[in-house]
Amino acid sequence: MPSPCASPSRLPHGCALPPCSLQAEQEKQANIIRAEAARLVSEALLTSPALVELRRLEAAKDIADTLARSRNVTYLPSGGNQSLLLSLGQAA
């Protein structure tokens, strides 16, 4: 059985590259784009950590919504400003 890399594929612009070369080139470009995106996010976070704070608040809201809808979770007062979260699982 011949290797999938043996037969070249024709690209729309007429260039012939083996499929493995084309895939490797696409993966290389994807890695470059990911690295550039990570660099831009890192620079933005250094100048203003507001995005991280926003994501933290959104995650906390989602967690609170999930817990509020759960019938197996209740809150017990423990004094002060804190709550104790108690998970009431099914007894086996």
C-alpha positions, -999 to +999 in steps of 0.1 A: +000+000+000+015+034-010+022+060+016-004+088+018+025+113+014+036+098-019+008+113-041+009+151-044-022+172-042-029+201-064-037+233-045-060+259-060-030+281-070-014+253-089+013+243-063+018+206-058+027+195-023+025+161-007-005+159+017+019+154+047+039+185+037+007+205+034-005+193+068+028+200+084+027+236+070-008+241+083+002+228+118+032+252+117+010+281+108-015+272+136+013+270+161+025+304+151-010+319+154-015+303+188+018+317+200+010+352+188-024+350+204-009+339+237+016+368+235-011+394+229-032+381+257-002+381+281+006+417+271-030+428+276-032+411+311+000+429+321-015+463+313-050+456+327-060+425+347-097+434+343-103+405+319-091+380+344-113+395+371-143+395+347-138+358+339-134+350+376-167+367+384-185+350+355-172+316+367-183+324+403-218+333+390-220+301+370-210+280+400-235+298+422-263+292+397-254+255+394-254+251+432-286+270+436-304+247+412-290+215+428-314+198+452-286+179+470-268+210+483-277+231+513-259+260+532-255+259+569-246+290+589-211+289+605-209+323+620-192+353+605-195+360+568-188+325+556-212+297+547-206+260+550-215+240+520-229+206+527-234+180+500-262+156+508-255+125+488-277+095+485-271+069+512-260+035+497 
